[in-house]
Amino acid sequence: MTHQPLSRRGFLRLSAFVAGTTALAACSPASPPAPQVAEPATGAAGGQPAAAANQVRFASFDWFAMVPGQKWDEYNLSEAFAEFHTEYPEIEILWEPHGDGWDTKVLTNMAAGTAPDIMSTWPPVVNTWAEKQQLLDLQPMVDVDLPNANELFLKSGWEQAWDPITQIRMAMVTGIDVTSVYYNKIAFEEAGVPLPTPEWTTDEYTDAAVKLTQTDSGGAITRWGGQLRPDYVLGYFYYVEAFGGNVRDADTQMVCLLDEEPALQALEWVRHGMWDLNCFGQTNQINATGIPNTWTGVLPANIVAFAERSADQFFDLAEALPEGSWNIAHVPNGPVDQACMGAPDLWCVYKGVVDRGNQDAVWQVLKWMAASDYYQDNIAAKAGRVPGLASAAEKWPSILRSIDSRLEPVELEVVLDQLNTGEARGPQLFRYQSVAEELLGPAMEQIYVEGKTSVDILKEVAPKVTEAQQEALQRASGA
C-alpha cells in the first residue's frame, strides 16, 4: 500500500484517548432511499437529532481498499449500498468517513450522544470503547440470527470480537490482518540459502538472515537479511509465545509476564539478531535508507531479502518485482510454538442506537456486511483483504489472482494456512493497554531502537506494569 494514513500499525501503538469533538448531521431520507454522505456539523457540542428508525450512520475509512483503482467510499456509495437496498429498501445507509484523529474523538462523541451507529475499528481501540461501556452487545442478536457463528467466521477474528473483560460481543469481523514473511527468491538462490518451508525454525531464520546480509567493500551493510515486524511495543508477542512465554496473564490481563525466562529468551533472540549480528535491520537503519514507503518498498529496493509484513503487500509487490521472483512463507517456529500476528478489522455498534430507535436497522446492515457472500466477497475483490467470513476467505487467493495474474506463482494459501492452523492470533493486549505502553514503550525502545540496554531491563519494568494496571483498575472503579 502506497498510501497509509492512520494505519493499523500506528494505532497499535495508541490506546490513550484524548478529548475532541466531531458532530455529524443525520440526513433526511430520500424516496426511494439513496446512499448519502453525512455532512459534518460546525458546532462543537453537536446536539444532532437521533437518526430516524430507518437510517443507519456508518463510519469507515476511505483508504481501506488495497486493490488498484478501487476506492472504498466510492464502492460502498455507488455499489454496495445499492445492493443492500434491493433486499432492505426501507433502510437508508449514510456514509461518514473517519477523519483524522477519529479514535481520539469517538469517546467524546459517544458521551455526547452523537457517535455514528456502526464504526470501523480494530483492537485495542475497540477494547477501550467496550471498557468504557459504550458499545452494544451483539451476542443476543447473533444467537438469534447467526446461531452457527462460531463456524461461519474465521476463529482468530471471531474470538477477538469478544471482549473478555466486559463479557460482550463487541463487534463483527470485517477481515483479518495476517503477518507472513515476504521474501526475494532470487536473493535466497544467489546466496545458496534454502527457500523457506512451513517448518523452518528461529535458528534457521537467523542463519538465513546472516547469509543473506550483504556489505560493501568498506564493511557497511547494503542489504540486511531480514526485517522483523516493527511492532516492538507489543512485546513481539508472537515470538514470546513461540518461545513458550506470555506477555501478560490470561485471566486478569493485568499481570505483566515479560520478566519470565521464556519471554526473556525470545526477546533476547530478537535483540541479538538486530544488534549483535545485525542480520535483522533495525528500525533506524531501515528508515535511514530514504525509501519513501519502507512498509512496501524495502523488498523491491533490495534493502532486505525478506520482511515480516501484513497481507497488504501483494499488488504493490506484483507491480514492483518480476513475476515469480518473490513469495511468502510462514513466520518461523520457535522452540515451543509457531505464532504470527493475526489481528482483525472490526465493525462495532454504538450503544446509543437503543435510544435512537434504529437498533433493528443497524443490525440488519451489520449482519449483511459481516455474513453476506456479496459484501464479504468484496472485502477481497474491492479491498484485497482477507474476509472475516470463512467461506469468503477460502476464495481470497483465487479472487486476488483473478485481479492480477502476476500473483499466480505466489503462495497466497500460506495466509489461509496460518489462519486455519491457529498460527495467526491476536496480540496479548493488557486490560489497560495505553497504561502498559507508557512503561513498556520506552523500555522496548531502549532495547530495540537505541540498543542501549539488555532485555534484563524488563525484570524491573514488568512489576511496574503490573502495579500500574492495578492502579488503573482502582481509578476506573472510583476507588
SVG drawing of the C-alpha trace seen along z (x, -y; Angstrom):
<svg xmlns="http://www.w3.org/2000/svg" viewBox="-40 -26 77 54">
<polyline fill="none" stroke="black" stroke-width="0.4" points="0.0,0.0 1.5,-3.3 -1.0,-5.5 -1.2,-4.7 -2.9,-7.4 -3.6,-6.4 -2.5,-2.8 -3.2,0.1 0.5,0.2 0.2,-3.4 -2.9,-2.7 -1.5,0.4 0.8,-2.0 -2.0,-4.2 -4.8,-3.4 -5.0,-6.6 -7.9,-8.7 -8.0,-12.5 -11.0,-14.8 -12.2,-16.0 -15.5,-16.6 -16.9,-16.0 -20.7,-16.3 -22.2,-14.6 -25.5,-15.6 -28.1,-13.0 -29.6,-13.4 -33.3,-13.2 -34.4,-10.1 -35.0,-10.3 -37.7,-8.4 -36.6,-5.9 -33.6,-5.7 -30.3,-6.5 -26.7,-6.4 -25.6,-9.7 -22.6,-11.1 -23.3,-12.7 -22.3,-16.3 -20.1,-17.3 -21.8,-19.8 -20.0,-23.0 -21.0,-23.2 -18.7,-21.7 -21.3,-20.1 -23.2,-18.7 -26.7,-18.3 -27.7,-16.4 -31.2,-14.7 -31.2,-10.9 -31.2,-9.1 -34.6,-8.0 -35.6,-4.4 -34.7,-3.5 -31.4,-5.4 -28.0,-4.0 -24.9,-6.0 -21.8,-4.0 -18.3,-5.5 -15.4,-3.9 -12.0,-4.6 -11.8,-5.9 -8.4,-4.2 -9.4,-0.7 -9.3,0.6 -6.0,2.1 -7.0,3.1 -5.5,0.7 -8.1,-1.7 -10.6,-0.9 -11.8,-3.5 -13.6,-2.1 -16.0,-5.0 -16.9,-5.0 -17.6,-1.3 -19.9,-1.5 -21.7,-4.6 -22.2,-3.5 -22.4,0.3 -22.7,1.9 -25.4,-0.3 -27.5,0.0 -27.2,3.8 -28.3,3.7 -31.3,1.6 -32.6,4.3 -33.1,6.5 -33.9,3.8 -35.5,0.9 -36.8,-0.7 -33.3,-1.2 -31.0,-4.1 -27.3,-3.9 -25.4,-7.2 -21.6,-7.1 -19.4,-9.0 -15.7,-9.0 -13.4,-8.5 -11.5,-11.7 -8.0,-12.4 -7.9,-11.6 -11.2,-9.6 -10.0,-7.3 -9.4,-10.3 -12.8,-11.9 -15.2,-9.0 -15.4,-8.6 -16.4,-12.3 -18.9,-11.9 -20.3,-8.8 -20.7,-10.7 -22.5,-13.5 -24.8,-11.0 -23.5,-12.0 -21.4,-9.0 -22.1,-7.1 -24.2,-3.9 -21.7,-1.5 -18.0,-2.2 -15.0,-0.5 -12.2,0.1 -9.7,2.7 -8.1,3.7 -7.0,2.2 -9.2,-0.8 -12.4,1.2 -11.4,2.8 -11.2,-0.7 -14.7,-1.6 -16.0,1.7 -14.2,1.0 -16.0,-2.4 -19.3,-0.6 -20.1,-2.5 -20.8,0.5 -23.9,2.5 -23.6,6.2 -24.2,8.0 -24.3,11.5 -28.1,11.7 -28.7,10.8 -26.0,13.2 -27.6,16.0 -31.0,15.5 -29.9,14.8 -26.4,16.4 -26.5,19.4 -23.7,21.1 -21.5,18.0 -18.6,20.0 -18.4,21.9 -19.2,19.0 -16.3,16.7 -12.6,17.2 -11.7,18.3 -9.0,15.8 -11.1,12.8 -14.3,14.0 -12.5,14.7 -11.1,11.1 -14.6,9.7 -15.5,10.9 -14.4,8.7 -13.4,11.0 -13.4,8.1 -17.0,6.8 -18.2,10.2 -19.9,8.8 -19.7,9.5 -18.3,6.0 -18.0,6.3 -18.4,8.2 -15.4,9.2 -14.6,7.2 -11.4,9.0 -8.1,10.3 -4.6,8.7 -2.1,11.6 1.7,11.3 3.7,13.5 7.3,13.5 7.7,11.9 10.9,12.9 13.0,12.4 13.5,15.8 16.4,14.7 18.3,13.4 17.9,16.8 19.0,18.7 22.1,16.5 23.2,16.8 22.7,20.6 20.1,20.4 17.3,22.9 13.9,21.4 11.6,21.1 9.4,24.1 6.5,24.2 8.8,26.0 11.7,23.6 12.9,22.5 14.0,19.3 17.6,20.7 17.3,21.3 15.7,17.8 18.7,16.2 21.1,18.3 19.4,17.4 19.4,13.7 23.1,13.8 23.9,15.5 21.6,13.1 23.2,9.9 25.4,8.1 28.1,5.4 30.2,3.1 34.0,3.0 34.1,0.9 32.0,3.3 28.9,1.2 25.7,3.2 23.9,2.7 21.3,5.4 20.0,6.8 19.0,10.4 15.6,9.6 13.3,7.3 11.0,8.3 7.6,6.7 8.3,3.3 5.8,3.7 8.1,3.9 5.7,2.0 3.5,5.1 6.4,7.1 7.0,9.1 4.2,11.2 4.3,13.9 7.9,14.7 7.3,14.6 4.6,17.2 6.8,19.2 9.4,19.5 6.7,20.6 6.2,17.4 3.4,14.8 3.2,11.0 0.6,11.0 -1.7,13.4 -4.8,14.6 -7.3,14.2 -7.0,10.6 -4.9,9.3 -3.1,7.1 -0.1,9.1 3.0,8.5 5.0,11.7 7.8,10.3 10.2,10.8 9.8,14.6 12.6,16.7 10.8,17.9 9.8,14.3 13.3,13.0 14.8,15.7 12.5,14.7 13.2,11.0 16.9,11.7 16.8,13.7 15.2,10.6 17.8,8.2 20.7,10.4 19.7,10.6 19.2,6.9 22.2,5.6 24.9,8.2 24.5,9.9 22.7,7.0 21.2,9.5 17.8,8.1 17.5,4.5 17.0,2.1 14.2,-0.5 16.5,-3.5 18.6,-1.7 15.6,-0.9 14.3,-4.4 17.7,-5.9 17.6,-4.3 15.5,-7.1 12.9,-4.8 9.6,-6.8 7.5,-3.8 9.5,-1.3 6.5,0.8 6.1,1.9 9.4,0.6 12.3,2.4 11.9,5.7 11.8,4.2 14.7,1.9 16.8,4.9 17.3,3.3 16.2,6.6 16.0,10.1 12.9,10.9 10.5,8.9 7.6,9.7 4.6,7.8 0.8,7.8 -1.4,9.2 -1.5,5.8 1.7,6.2 0.5,8.2 -0.4,5.7 2.5,3.4 5.0,6.3 3.4,7.7 4.0,4.3 7.5,3.7 9.1,7.2 9.4,9.6 6.7,12.2 7.9,15.4 10.8,13.7 9.1,13.4 6.9,15.4 5.5,15.6 6.2,18.0 5.2,18.8 6.8,16.9 9.3,19.4 8.7,22.0 10.1,21.2 11.3,23.9 7.7,24.3 5.1,22.8 4.6,21.1 2.7,17.8 2.2,14.7 0.1,11.5 -3.5,12.2 -5.4,9.0 -8.9,8.3 -10.6,5.2 -13.9,4.9 -17.3,3.2 -18.8,2.2 -22.1,0.5 -22.6,-2.5 -25.0,-1.6 -26.9,-4.9 -28.8,-3.1 -31.2,-1.7 -32.3,-5.3 -32.3,-6.3 -34.7,-3.6 -32.8,-2.3 -31.2,0.8 -33.1,3.2 -32.0,1.3 -28.4,1.1 -28.3,4.9 -29.6,5.7 -26.9,3.6 -24.2,5.0 -25.3,8.6 -25.4,8.1 -21.9,6.7 -20.4,9.4 -22.3,12.5 -23.4,12.0 -21.5,13.6 -21.8,10.4 -20.2,8.0 -17.6,10.4 -16.5,11.5 -16.0,7.8 -13.8,7.4 -11.4,9.4 -12.4,8.2 -12.6,4.5 -10.3,4.1 -7.9,7.0 -8.1,8.0 -8.8,11.4 -12.5,11.5 -13.7,12.5 -16.4,14.8 -14.7,18.2 -16.4,19.2 -15.3,15.8 -11.8,16.2 -11.4,19.5 -12.0,17.6 -9.5,14.9 -6.5,16.4 -8.4,17.0 -10.0,13.6 -6.7,11.8 -5.2,13.9 -8.2,13.0 -7.5,9.3 -3.7,9.7 -2.5,12.8 1.1,12.0 0.1,13.4 -0.4,16.9 3.1,18.1 2.7,16.5 1.6,19.0 -1.3,16.9 -2.6,20.1 0.1,19.7 -2.1,16.9 -5.1,19.2 -3.0,22.0 -1.7,19.5 -5.4,18.8 -6.7,22.3 -3.9,23.8 -4.1,21.2 -0.7,19.7 -2.3,16.3 -3.6,14.9 -4.2,11.6 -1.7,9.7 -1.7,10.1 -3.1,6.7 -3.3,5.6 -6.6,4.6 -5.3,1.0 -3.1,1.2 -2.2,-2.5 -1.1,-2.4 1.2,0.6 2.6,-1.1 3.7,-4.1 6.2,-1.9 6.9,0.8 7.3,-1.6 10.4,-3.4 11.9,-0.1 11.4,1.6 12.8,-1.5 15.9,-1.4 16.4,2.3 15.5,2.4 15.6,-1.1 18.5,-2.6 20.4,0.6 21.3,-1.0 20.3,1.8 19.7,5.5 16.3,7.3 17.1,7.6 15.5,4.1 12.2,5.9 12.9,7.6 12.5,4.1 9.8,2.8 7.4,5.8 6.4,5.5 5.9,1.7 3.5,2.5 1.5,4.9 1.4,2.2 0.2,-0.4 -2.5,1.9 -3.8,2.3 -3.8,-1.5 -5.7,-2.0 -8.3,0.5 -8.7,-1.4 -9.2,-4.6 -11.7,-3.1 -13.7,-1.7 -13.6,-5.0 -11.5,-3.7"/>
</svg>
